[in-house]
Amino acid sequence: MAEEIKNVEEVEETKQEIDTQAVIDSIFNNKKPEESAENKPGVKRPINIFSKPIPVTQDEAARKARLKVVIIEGLLFGAFLTAITAIFSLSGLELKLDPENGVNTPSVWYFLIEFVFFSVVIGVGDYFLTERRVNNYNAQMAGIDVNIEDEIASALAAQEAEGITADDAAAQNIIEVRCTEGENSLTDKAFEAYEGEKKVGSARTCKGVILDSNGFETIILRMTELSADDGDFKNGVVMELINAAKQAAADNTLAAVVIPNSVLGDLETNLSSGEKYKIRFTEELKVQEAYPGALMGVSGELK
């Protein structure tokens, strides 16, 4: 009995010796307790090459769905071409064209191999030609005049050459935008952008009205503040903040987000100008529709 008590005391002492903070770090930071910051190799910070990537290539779900169609097409065309050969050989047409030569009818294996060959060639060709055709169409719709696959491949290769892995890059490119004020307000809202726990940008909106010549009013979100840290993800932060405002406008059935040039400053965006939408103001405007066609038929002066 005394020995059992002694064993229990030894176990309790062992439990007390465990470094609680080290266990927490190992769980939440995926770091071994004995791993020190001095021994851990540094991770190079990647440059955000595409501030806002556009999904022009197909995802795996789309490829799998298209693969079924390609297989059926390949089998049908393979059967069609094999049938032509079989009809030519078995109908005696060859003998009629050249009566002096006999007819050498191929075996069943010949037709089977021919069917498989034609099906594979046509199916594979159709798959890759369709892949490129669809990707090119998506790129055209997105307004991209370059081969986006080659651009991404070369960018990733250069990134790998600098010692930046794909996982490191993905971890560094996460920008989270939070609505910090005005969740219940229609137009007066504030947003903050974070990279991890670091605040890297902010934006604020208020009510804006587009008044046309007939006196009709269209309420929009007018951006009054927009800022982003001067870092690798500056353009990405700007676009994420604008997109958050755009989503807020769409959620509240508002037509667009309008950004005066004085608010935008030297920040870069790929947004259209107010002139395209015939919206007048005392200074140049950038406009982001809440959804395509939201400003169709809307024009006038911004108040």
Disulfide bonds with the S-S distance in Angstrom:
none
